[in-house]
């Protein structure tokens, strides 16, 4: 069963991460501020079309809003959640850091 309260919290959190006010976001989605407020508070539901618009506007994948998870097997949920809030430039930096850590690990293994 969907947890609309948690989904609303994730929508609100991501909106704030992007420095978008509730009024601005409602205008972007072409809905009333009251409707957006009920969604963010978990008291209202969205149509599939509006849900897709929210995902696009917030640059998140639907799985994140629905369940709070990315589909990564061994990555802790808190890291997955934080990565979901990164923009493309940030993700490129994270990828470079992970590649560096892996190469550093590979170098240590070959020295043994």
N, CA, C and O atoms as a Tinker XYZ file with bonds, in Angstrom:
   448  protein
     1  N      0.835000   -1.181000    0.000000    73     2
     2  CA     0.000000    0.000000    0.000000    64     1     3
     3  C      0.882000    1.248000    0.000000    63     2     4     5
     4  O      1.924000    1.283000    0.655000    81     3
     5  N      0.461000    2.251000   -0.727000    73     3     6
     6  CA     1.247000    3.478000   -0.825000    64     5     7
     7  C      1.139000    4.294000    0.456000    63     6     8     9
     8  O      0.067000    4.421000    1.047000    81     7
     9  N      2.262000    4.834000    0.863000    73     7    10
    10  CA     2.291000    5.730000    2.021000    64     9    11
    11  C      2.308000    7.162000    1.488000    63    10    12    13
    12  O      3.368000    7.723000    1.212000    81    11
    13  N      1.119000    7.740000    1.349000    73    11    14
    14  CA     0.996000    9.075000    0.770000    64    13    15
    15  C      1.656000   10.138000    1.643000    63    14    16    17
    16  O      2.125000   11.159000    1.139000    81    15
    17  N      1.691000    9.898000    2.940000    73    15    18
    18  CA     2.330000   10.853000    3.847000    64    17    19
    19  C      3.828000   10.941000    3.563000    63    18    20    21
    20  O      4.382000   12.036000    3.473000    81    19
    21  N      4.481000    9.790000    3.423000    73    19    22
    22  CA     5.924000    9.783000    3.143000    64    21    23
    23  C      6.206000   10.304000    1.738000    63    22    24    25
    24  O      7.193000   11.006000    1.520000    81    23
    25  N      5.340000    9.962000    0.786000    73    23    26
    26  CA     5.527000   10.471000   -0.565000    64    25    27
    27  C      5.445000   11.993000   -0.553000    63    26    28    29
    28  O      6.255000   12.665000   -1.191000    81    27
    29  N      4.483000   12.530000    0.160000    73    27    30
    30  CA     4.341000   13.978000    0.266000    64    29    31
    31  C      5.559000   14.624000    0.906000    63    30    32    33
    32  O      5.995000   15.695000    0.485000    81    31
    33  N      6.108000   13.969000    1.927000    73    31    34
    34  CA     7.308000   14.496000    2.582000    64    33    35
    35  C      8.490000   14.515000    1.626000    63    34    36    37
    36  O      9.278000   15.461000    1.622000    81    35
    37  N      8.615000   13.460000    0.809000    73    35    38
    38  CA     9.721000   13.421000   -0.156000    64    37    39
    39  C      9.545000   14.499000   -1.225000    63    38    40    41
    40  O     10.521000   15.116000   -1.652000    81    39
    41  N      8.309000   14.724000   -1.655000    73    39    42
    42  CA     8.051000   15.795000   -2.632000    64    41    43
    43  C      8.451000   17.137000   -2.035000    63    42    44    45
    44  O      9.146000   17.927000   -2.674000    81    43
    45  N      8.013000   17.387000   -0.819000    73    43    46
    46  CA     8.311000   18.654000   -0.147000    64    45    47
    47  C      9.816000   18.828000    0.056000    63    46    48    49
    48  O     10.362000   19.905000   -0.184000    81    47
    49  N     10.479000   17.762000    0.500000    73    47    50
    50  CA    11.925000   17.817000    0.741000    64    49    51
    51  C     12.671000   18.155000   -0.542000    63    50    52    53
    52  O     13.554000   19.013000   -0.548000    81    51
    53  N     12.315000   17.483000   -1.621000    73    51    54
    54  CA    13.001000   17.726000   -2.883000    64    53    55
    55  C     12.714000   19.135000   -3.408000    63    54    56    57
    56  O     13.607000   19.803000   -3.929000    81    55
    57  N     11.473000   19.575000   -3.270000    73    55    58
    58  CA    11.112000   20.934000   -3.693000    64    57    59
    59  C     11.968000   21.948000   -2.960000    63    58    60    61
    60  O     12.473000   22.895000   -3.563000    81    59
    61  N     12.133000   21.750000   -1.659000    73    59    62
    62  CA    12.945000   22.675000   -0.859000    64    61    63
    63  C     14.419000   22.593000   -1.239000    63    62    64    65
    64  O     15.112000   23.610000   -1.245000    81    63
    65  N     14.902000   21.400000   -1.555000    73    63    66
    66  CA    16.291000   21.240000   -1.996000    64    65    67
    67  C     16.548000   22.056000   -3.262000    63    66    68    69
    68  O     17.649000   22.565000   -3.471000    81    67
    69  N     15.537000   22.172000   -4.086000    73    67    70
    70  CA    15.658000   22.924000   -5.337000    64    69    71
    71  C     15.329000   24.404000   -5.156000    63    70    72    73
    72  O     15.299000   25.170000   -6.119000    81    71
    73  N     15.083000   24.791000   -3.906000    73    71    74
    74  CA    14.751000   26.185000   -3.582000    64    73    75
    75  C     13.538000   26.695000   -4.355000    63    74    76    77
    76  O     13.537000   27.815000   -4.866000    81    75
    77  N     12.520000   25.866000   -4.432000    73    75    78
    78  CA    11.271000   26.234000   -5.082000    64    77    79
    79  C     10.218000   26.395000   -3.995000    63    78    80    81
    80  O     10.022000   25.495000   -3.179000    81    79
    81  N      9.545000   27.531000   -3.981000    73    79    82
    82  CA     8.485000   27.726000   -2.992000    64    81    83
    83  C      7.275000   26.879000   -3.375000    63    82    84    85
    84  O      7.149000   26.418000   -4.510000    81    83
    85  N      6.404000   26.689000   -2.413000    73    83    86
    86  CA     5.197000   25.917000   -2.679000    64    85    87
    87  C      4.345000   26.624000   -3.741000    63    86    88    89
    88  O      3.788000   25.976000   -4.627000    81    87
    89  N      4.248000   27.948000   -3.648000    73    87    90
    90  CA     3.482000   28.707000   -4.651000    64    89    91
    91  C      4.084000   28.552000   -6.044000    63    90    92    93
    92  O      3.357000   28.352000   -7.017000    81    91
    93  N      5.407000   28.644000   -6.143000    73    91    94
    94  CA     6.068000   28.493000   -7.444000    64    93    95
    95  C      5.827000   27.095000   -8.022000    63    94    96    97
    96  O      5.559000   26.934000   -9.212000    81    95
    97  N      5.928000   26.098000   -7.151000    73    95    98
    98  CA     5.765000   24.724000   -7.614000    64    97    99
    99  C      4.329000   24.476000   -8.074000    63    98   100   101
   100  O      4.101000   23.828000   -9.096000    81    99
   101  N      3.375000   24.989000   -7.324000    73    99   102
   102  CA     1.970000   24.843000   -7.715000    64   101   103
   103  C      1.735000   25.491000   -9.080000    63   102   104   105
   104  O      1.030000   24.933000   -9.921000    81   103
   105  N      2.319000   26.657000   -9.297000    73   103   106
   106  CA     2.193000   27.331000  -10.597000    64   105   107
   107  C      2.824000   26.494000  -11.709000    63   106   108   109
   108  O      2.257000   26.364000  -12.794000    81   107
   109  N      4.002000   25.928000  -11.433000    73   107   110
   110  CA     4.671000   25.087000  -12.425000    64   109   111
   111  C      3.783000   23.914000  -12.830000    63   110   112   113
   112  O      3.724000   23.540000  -14.001000    81   111
   113  N      3.093000   23.339000  -11.844000    73   111   114
   114  CA     2.253000   22.168000  -12.084000    64   113   115
   115  C      0.848000   22.538000  -12.553000    63   114   116   117
   116  O      0.057000   21.672000  -12.926000    81   115
   117  N      0.555000   23.825000  -12.529000    73   115   118
   118  CA    -0.765000   24.342000  -12.894000    64   117   119
   119  C     -1.868000   23.742000  -12.021000    63   118   120   121
   120  O     -2.911000   23.306000  -12.507000    81   119
   121  N     -1.598000   23.738000  -10.711000    73   119   122
   122  CA    -2.594000   23.314000   -9.720000    64   121   123
   123  C     -2.659000   24.389000   -8.646000    63   122   124   125
   124  O     -1.805000   25.274000   -8.591000    81   123
   125  N     -3.664000   24.311000   -7.804000    73   123   126
   126  CA    -3.781000   25.303000   -6.733000    64   125   127
   127  C     -2.763000   25.013000   -5.643000    63   126   128   129
   128  O     -2.312000   23.880000   -5.473000    81   127
   129  N     -2.413000   26.057000   -4.911000    73   127   130
   130  CA    -1.503000   25.897000   -3.787000    64   129   131
   131  C     -2.115000   24.968000   -2.735000    63   130   132   133
   132  O     -1.403000   24.194000   -2.096000    81   131
   133  N     -3.425000   25.048000   -2.561000    73   131   134
   134  CA    -4.105000   24.174000   -1.594000    64   133   135
   135  C     -3.986000   22.707000   -1.991000    63   134   136   137
   136  O     -3.761000   21.848000   -1.138000    81   135
   137  N     -4.135000   22.417000   -3.280000    73   135   138
   138  CA    -3.995000   21.039000   -3.749000    64   137   139
   139  C     -2.584000   20.525000   -3.489000    63   138   140   141
   140  O     -2.406000   19.407000   -3.006000    81   139
   141  N     -1.588000   21.334000   -3.806000    73   139   142
   142  CA    -0.207000   20.934000   -3.558000    64   141   143
   143  C      0.035000   20.713000   -2.068000    63   142   144   145
   144  O      0.713000   19.764000   -1.675000    81   143
   145  N     -0.517000   21.583000   -1.256000    73   143   146
   146  CA    -0.359000   21.444000    0.184000    64   145   147
   147  C     -0.939000   20.118000    0.680000    63   146   148   149
   148  O     -0.329000   19.446000    1.511000    81   147
   149  N     -2.113000   19.742000    0.172000    73   147   150
   150  CA    -2.704000   18.464000    0.610000    64   149   151
   151  C     -1.855000   17.282000    0.152000    63   150   152   153
   152  O     -1.759000   16.277000    0.856000    81   151
   153  N     -1.234000   17.399000   -1.038000    73   151   154
   154  CA    -0.354000   16.325000   -1.517000    64   153   155
   155  C      0.876000   16.223000   -0.620000    63   154   156   157
   156  O      1.244000   15.133000   -0.184000    81   155
   157  N      1.511000   17.367000   -0.345000    73   155   158
   158  CA     2.723000   17.355000    0.478000    64   157   159
   159  C      2.439000   16.917000    1.916000    63   158   160   161
   160  O      3.331000   16.408000    2.595000    81   159
   161  N      1.227000   17.107000    2.374000    73   159   162
   162  CA     0.866000   16.679000    3.725000    64   161   163
   163  C      0.310000   15.257000    3.759000    63   162   164   165
   164  O     -0.073000   14.762000    4.819000    81   163
   165  N      0.266000   14.605000    2.605000    73   163   166
   166  CA    -0.191000   13.220000    2.542000    64   165   167
   167  C     -1.688000   13.061000    2.665000    63   166   168   169
   168  O     -2.178000   11.948000    2.857000    81   167
   169  N     -2.421000   14.147000    2.560000    73   167   170
   170  CA    -3.877000   14.080000    2.701000    64   169   171
   171  C     -4.579000   14.030000    1.356000    63   170   172   173
   172  O     -5.763000   13.700000    1.283000    81   171
   173  N     -3.858000   14.355000    0.293000    73   171   174
   174  CA    -4.433000   14.345000   -1.045000    64   173   175
   175  C     -3.658000   13.417000   -1.950000    63   174   176   177
   176  O     -2.506000   13.082000   -1.674000    81   175
   177  N     -4.279000   13.012000   -3.010000    73   175   178
   178  CA    -3.659000   12.102000   -3.961000    64   177   179
   179  C     -3.491000   12.818000   -5.289000    63   178   180   181
   180  O     -4.124000   13.843000   -5.542000    81   179
   181  N     -2.643000   12.273000   -6.119000    73   179   182
   182  CA    -2.417000   12.855000   -7.446000    64   181   183
   183  C     -2.943000   11.907000   -8.503000    63   182   184   185
   184  O     -3.052000   10.700000   -8.289000    81   183
   185  N     -3.263000   12.477000   -9.637000    73   183   186
   186  CA    -3.537000   11.645000  -10.804000    64   185   187
   187  C     -2.191000   11.112000  -11.298000    63   186   188   189
   188  O     -1.137000   11.604000  -10.895000    81   187
   189  N     -2.234000   10.127000  -12.153000    73   187   190
   190  CA    -0.990000    9.601000  -12.730000    64   189   191
   191  C     -0.288000   10.695000  -13.523000    63   190   192   193
   192  O      0.935000   10.821000  -13.468000    81   191
   193  N     -1.054000   11.476000  -14.252000    73   191   194
   194  CA    -0.470000   12.558000  -15.047000    64   193   195
   195  C      0.238000   13.577000  -14.157000    63   194   196   197
   196  O      1.361000   13.986000  -14.455000    81   195
   197  N     -0.411000   13.989000  -13.068000    73   195   198
   198  CA     0.206000   14.953000  -12.155000    64   197   199
   199  C      1.427000   14.350000  -11.477000    63   198   200   201
   200  O      2.436000   15.032000  -11.300000    81   199
   201  N      1.347000   13.085000  -11.099000    73   199   202
   202  CA     2.490000   12.417000  -10.479000    64   201   203
   203  C      3.692000   12.448000  -11.424000    63   202   204   205
   204  O      4.811000   12.726000  -10.996000    81   203
   205  N      3.464000   12.165000  -12.693000    73   203   206
   206  CA     4.558000   12.203000  -13.680000    64   205   207
   207  C      5.110000   13.612000  -13.823000    63   206   208   209
   208  O      6.323000   13.789000  -13.935000    81   207
   209  N      4.242000   14.619000  -13.822000    73   207   210
   210  CA     4.693000   16.012000  -13.907000    64   209   211
   211  C      5.555000   16.366000  -12.699000    63   210   212   213
   212  O      6.561000   17.062000  -12.833000    81   211
   213  N      5.163000   15.888000  -11.523000    73   211   214
   214  CA     5.933000   16.158000  -10.309000    64   213   215
   215  C      7.322000   15.537000  -10.425000    63   214   216   217
   216  O      8.322000   16.179000  -10.103000    81   215
   217  N      7.383000   14.297000  -10.881000    73   215   218
   218  CA     8.679000   13.613000  -11.037000    64   217   219
   219  C      9.595000   14.375000  -11.988000    63   218   220   221
   220  O     10.781000   14.553000  -11.711000    81   219
   221  N      9.039000   14.820000  -13.104000    73   219   222
   222  CA     9.838000   15.558000  -14.088000    64   221   223
   223  C     10.285000   16.893000  -13.505000    63   222   224   225
   224  O     11.454000   17.262000  -13.616000    81   223
   225  N      9.356000   17.615000  -12.885000    73   223   226
   226  CA     9.676000   18.942000  -12.335000    64   225   227
   227  C     10.730000   18.864000  -11.244000    63   226   228   229
   228  O     11.564000   19.760000  -11.118000    81   227
   229  N     10.696000   17.790000  -10.449000    73   227   230
   230  CA    11.662000   17.640000   -9.352000    64   229   231
   231  C     12.905000   16.860000   -9.770000    63   230   232   233
   232  O     13.839000   16.699000   -8.984000    81   231
   233  N     12.910000   16.375000  -11.013000    73   231   234
   234  CA    14.030000   15.601000  -11.527000    64   233   235
   235  C     14.337000   14.394000  -10.639000    63   234   236   237
   236  O     15.480000   14.155000  -10.250000    81   235
   237  N     13.273000   13.642000  -10.332000    73   235   238
   238  CA    13.422000   12.428000   -9.530000    64   237   239
   239  C     12.765000   11.267000  -10.253000    63   238   240   241
   240  O     11.903000   11.459000  -11.111000    81   239
   241  N     13.173000   10.088000   -9.905000    73   239   242
   242  CA    12.560000    8.915000  -10.488000    64   241   243
   243  C     11.345000    8.536000   -9.635000    63   242   244   245
   244  O     11.364000    8.741000   -8.422000    81   243
   245  N     10.303000    7.993000  -10.240000    73   243   246
   246  CA     9.078000    7.681000   -9.500000    64   245   247
   247  C      9.296000    6.771000   -8.300000    63   246   248   249
   248  O      8.618000    6.911000   -7.283000    81   247
   249  N     10.236000    5.842000   -8.412000    73   247   250
   250  CA    10.514000    4.936000   -7.294000    64   249   251
   251  C     10.914000    5.699000   -6.040000    63   250   252   253
   252  O     10.559000    5.313000   -4.927000    81   251
   253  N     11.654000    6.781000   -6.230000    73   251   254
   254  CA    12.075000    7.560000   -5.069000    64   253   255
   255  C     10.867000    8.158000   -4.360000    63   254   256   257
   256  O     10.763000    8.070000   -3.136000    81   255
   257  N      9.956000    8.765000   -5.113000    73   255   258
   258  CA     8.789000    9.378000   -4.473000    64   257   259
   259  C      7.869000    8.329000   -3.866000    63   258   260   261
   260  O      7.299000    8.555000   -2.798000    81   259
   261  N      7.716000    7.197000   -4.522000    73   259   262
   262  CA     6.799000    6.165000   -4.042000    64   261   263
   263  C      7.339000    5.392000   -2.845000    63   262   264   265
   264  O      6.616000    5.136000   -1.882000    81   263
   265  N      8.605000    5.024000   -2.913000    73   263   266
   266  CA     9.139000    4.141000   -1.869000    64   265   267
   267  C     10.365000    4.686000   -1.144000    63   266   268   269
   268  O     10.801000    4.124000   -0.139000    81   267
   269  N     10.914000    5.778000   -1.657000    73   267   270
   270  CA    12.111000    6.324000   -1.035000    64   269   271
   271  C     13.366000    5.573000   -1.423000    63   270   272   273
   272  O     14.422000    5.782000   -0.826000    81   271
   273  N     13.266000    4.697000   -2.419000    73   271   274
   274  CA    14.414000    3.870000   -2.779000    64   273   275
   275  C     14.751000    3.998000   -4.249000    63   274   276   277
   276  O     13.885000    4.162000   -5.109000    81   275
   277  N     16.028000    3.918000   -4.497000    73   275   278
   278  CA    16.514000    3.700000   -5.850000    64   277   279
   279  C     16.670000    2.192000   -5.981000    63   278   280   281
   280  O     16.639000    1.481000   -4.976000    81   279
   281  N     16.830000    1.710000   -7.159000    73   279   282
   282  CA    17.000000    0.263000   -7.322000    64   281   283
   283  C     18.475000   -0.112000   -7.325000    63   282   284   285
   284  O     18.993000   -0.608000   -8.325000    81   283
   285  N     19.140000    0.123000   -6.218000    73   283   286
   286  CA    20.535000   -0.288000   -6.058000    64   285   287
   287  C     20.575000   -1.325000   -4.940000    63   286   288   289
   288  O     20.013000   -1.113000   -3.866000    81   287
   289  N     21.229000   -2.422000   -5.196000    73   287   290
   290  CA    21.158000   -3.555000   -4.274000    64   289   291
   291  C     21.898000   -3.362000   -2.961000    63   290   292   293
   292  O     21.328000   -3.619000   -1.900000    81   291
   293  N     23.124000   -2.927000   -2.995000    73   291   294
   294  CA    23.934000   -2.919000   -1.788000    64   293   295
   295  C     24.243000   -1.524000   -1.266000    63   294   296   297
   296  O     25.142000   -1.367000   -0.439000    81   295
   297  N     23.533000   -0.526000   -1.720000    73   295   298
   298  CA    23.782000    0.832000   -1.272000    64   297   299
   299  C     22.794000    1.158000   -0.156000    63   298   300   301
   300  O     21.586000    1.027000   -0.351000    81   299
   301  N     23.286000    1.583000    1.012000    73   299   302
   302  CA    22.371000    1.911000    2.111000    64   301   303
   303  C     21.342000    2.957000    1.694000    63   302   304   305
   304  O     21.632000    3.850000    0.898000    81   303
   305  N     20.137000    2.832000    2.244000    73   303   306
   306  CA    19.024000    3.688000    1.872000    64   305   307
   307  C     19.328000    5.165000    2.082000    63   306   308   309
   308  O     18.924000    5.992000    1.264000    81   307
   309  N     20.033000    5.519000    3.162000    73   307   310
   310  CA    20.316000    6.942000    3.389000    64   309   311
   311  C     21.207000    7.516000    2.287000    63   310   312   313
   312  O     21.055000    8.679000    1.913000    81   311
   313  N     22.125000    6.718000    1.772000    73   311   314
   314  CA    22.980000    7.185000    0.681000    64   313   315
   315  C     22.159000    7.283000   -0.602000    63   314   316   317
   316  O     22.307000    8.238000   -1.364000    81   315
   317  N     21.296000    6.300000   -0.839000    73   315   318
   318  CA    20.424000    6.347000   -2.008000    64   317   319
   319  C     19.572000    7.608000   -1.990000    63   318   320   321
   320  O     19.441000    8.288000   -3.008000    81   319
   321  N     18.999000    7.919000   -0.846000    73   319   322
   322  CA    18.142000    9.101000   -0.726000    64   321   323
   323  C     18.923000   10.374000   -1.004000    63   322   324   325
   324  O     18.439000   11.261000   -1.707000    81   323
   325  N     20.124000   10.468000   -0.460000    73   323   326
   326  CA    20.925000   11.667000   -0.686000    64   325   327
   327  C     21.333000   11.791000   -2.151000    63   326   328   329
   328  O     21.337000   12.891000   -2.703000    81   327
   329  N     21.676000   10.667000   -2.783000    73   327   330
   330  CA    22.049000   10.706000   -4.199000    64   329   331
   331  C     20.879000   11.158000   -5.062000    63   330   332   333
   332  O     21.070000   11.853000   -6.060000    81   331
   333  N     19.677000   10.766000   -4.681000    73   331   334
   334  CA    18.501000   11.146000   -5.450000    64   333   335
   335  C     18.303000   12.658000   -5.464000    63   334   336   337
   336  O     17.681000   13.199000   -6.378000    81   335
   337  N     18.828000   13.332000   -4.456000    73   335   338
   338  CA    18.662000   14.780000   -4.355000    64   337   339
   339  C     19.766000   15.562000   -5.064000    63   338   340   341
   340  O     19.737000   16.792000   -5.095000    81   339
   341  N     20.736000   14.850000   -5.631000    73   339   342
   342  CA    21.834000   15.508000   -6.338000    64   341   343
   343  C     21.434000   15.862000   -7.765000    63   342   344   345
   344  O     20.616000   15.186000   -8.388000    81   343
   345  N     22.032000   16.938000   -8.264000    73   343   346
   346  CA    21.817000   17.274000   -9.671000    64   345   347
   347  C     22.841000   16.512000  -10.514000    63   346   348   349
   348  O     23.671000   15.780000   -9.975000    81   347
   349  N     22.782000   16.684000  -11.828000    73   347   350
   350  CA    23.659000   15.922000  -12.727000    64   349   351
   351  C     25.141000   16.203000  -12.483000    63   350   352   353
   352  O     25.963000   15.288000  -12.540000    81   351
   353  N     25.483000   17.450000  -12.215000    73   351   354
   354  CA    26.888000   17.789000  -11.944000    64   353   355
   355  C     27.376000   17.112000  -10.674000    63   354   356   357
   356  O     28.489000   16.589000  -10.625000    81   355
   357  N     26.526000   17.124000   -9.640000    73   355   358
   358  CA    26.895000   16.470000   -8.377000    64   357   359
   359  C     27.085000   14.970000   -8.578000    63   358   360   361
   360  O     28.021000   14.378000   -8.041000    81   359
   361  N     26.189000   14.358000   -9.359000    73   359   362
   362  CA    26.308000   12.919000   -9.609000    64   361   363
   363  C     27.576000   12.578000  -10.371000    63   362   364   365
   364  O     28.169000   11.523000  -10.150000    81   363
   365  N     27.995000   13.461000  -11.264000    73   363   366
   366  CA    29.259000   13.233000  -11.979000    64   365   367
   367  C     30.435000   13.260000  -11.003000    63   366   368   369
   368  O     31.364000   12.461000  -11.124000    81   367
   369  N     30.392000   14.169000  -10.048000    73   367   370
   370  CA    31.447000   14.244000   -9.023000    64   369   371
   371  C     31.441000   12.975000   -8.178000    63   370   372   373
   372  O     32.495000   12.404000   -7.898000    81   371
   373  N     30.247000   12.536000   -7.772000    73   371   374
   374  CA    30.133000   11.311000   -6.971000    64   373   375
   375  C     30.678000   10.123000   -7.756000    63   374   376   377
   376  O     31.397000    9.289000   -7.206000    81   375
   377  N     30.339000   10.045000   -9.035000    73   375   378
   378  CA    30.835000    8.944000   -9.853000    64   377   379
   379  C     32.365000    8.955000   -9.906000    63   378   380   381
   380  O     32.999000    7.908000   -9.779000    81   379
   381  N     32.949000   10.127000  -10.091000    73   379   382
   382  CA    34.410000   10.234000  -10.109000    64   381   383
   383  C     35.015000    9.805000   -8.787000    63   382   384   385
   384  O     36.043000    9.128000   -8.763000    81   383
   385  N     34.388000   10.192000   -7.689000    73   383   386
   386  CA    34.892000    9.808000   -6.368000    64   385   387
   387  C     34.837000    8.296000   -6.175000    63   386   388   389
   388  O     35.786000    7.697000   -5.670000    81   387
   389  N     33.722000    7.679000   -6.577000    73   387   390
   390  CA    33.585000    6.228000   -6.434000    64   389   391
   391  C     34.605000    5.514000   -7.309000    63   390   392   393
   392  O     35.223000    4.541000   -6.876000    81   391
   393  N     34.784000    5.990000   -8.530000    73   391   394
   394  CA    35.783000    5.388000   -9.409000    64   393   395
   395  C     37.183000    5.507000   -8.821000    63   394   396   397
   396  O     37.984000    4.577000   -8.922000    81   395
   397  N     37.478000    6.650000   -8.206000    73   395   398
   398  CA    38.772000    6.830000   -7.548000    64   397   399
   399  C     38.934000    5.838000   -6.400000    63   398   400   401
   400  O     39.985000    5.211000   -6.266000    81   399
   401  N     37.900000    5.694000   -5.574000    73   399   402
   402  CA    37.978000    4.759000   -4.446000    64   401   403
   403  C     38.170000    3.326000   -4.924000    63   402   404   405
   404  O     38.930000    2.563000   -4.328000    81   403
   405  N     37.487000    2.965000   -5.990000    73   403   406
   406  CA    37.637000    1.615000   -6.530000    64   405   407
   407  C     39.045000    1.418000   -7.072000    63   406   408   409
   408  O     39.661000    0.381000   -6.828000    81   407
   409  N     39.562000    2.398000   -7.805000    73   407   410
   410  CA    40.915000    2.265000   -8.358000    64   409   411
   411  C     41.952000    2.210000   -7.238000    63   410   412   413
   412  O     42.944000    1.489000   -7.341000    81   411
   413  N     41.724000    2.963000   -6.181000    73   411   414
   414  CA    42.633000    2.936000   -5.030000    64   413   415
   415  C     42.612000    1.568000   -4.376000    63   414   416   417
   416  O     43.653000    1.049000   -3.973000    81   415
   417  N     41.438000    0.989000   -4.271000    73   415   418
   418  CA    41.301000   -0.351000   -3.698000    64   417   419
   419  C     41.985000   -1.379000   -4.591000    63   418   420   421
   420  O     42.674000   -2.270000   -4.093000    81   419
   421  N     41.803000   -1.265000   -5.902000    73   419   422
   422  CA    42.431000   -2.178000   -6.847000    64   421   423
   423  C     43.948000   -2.092000   -6.777000    63   422   424   425
   424  O     44.633000   -3.109000   -6.881000    81   423
   425  N     44.485000   -0.867000   -6.598000    73   423   426
   426  CA    45.916000   -0.665000   -6.498000    64   425   427
   427  C     46.467000   -1.344000   -5.250000    63   426   428   429
   428  O     47.512000   -1.991000   -5.307000    81   427
   429  N     45.780000   -1.204000   -4.137000    73   427   430
   430  CA    46.219000   -1.846000   -2.887000    64   429   431
   431  C     46.202000   -3.355000   -3.016000    63   430   432   433
   432  O     47.104000   -4.026000   -2.515000    81   431
   433  N     45.182000   -3.910000   -3.685000    73   431   434
   434  CA    45.078000   -5.347000   -3.847000    64   433   435
   435  C     46.215000   -5.906000   -4.688000    63   434   436   437
   436  O     46.706000   -7.002000   -4.417000    81   435
   437  N     46.640000   -5.160000   -5.708000    73   435   438
   438  CA    47.710000   -5.647000   -6.588000    64   437   439
   439  C     49.068000   -5.560000   -5.907000    63   438   440   441
   440  O     49.996000   -6.276000   -6.284000    81   439
   441  N     49.197000   -4.678000   -4.894000    73   439   442
   442  CA    50.472000   -4.553000   -4.178000    64   441   443
   443  C     50.692000   -5.686000   -3.189000    63   442   444   445
   444  O     51.823000   -5.932000   -2.770000    81   443
   445  N     49.631000   -6.372000   -2.815000    73   443   446
   446  CA    49.732000   -7.447000   -1.812000    64   445   447
   447  C     50.364000   -8.684000   -2.344000    63   446   448
   448  O     50.513000   -9.664000   -1.615000    81   447
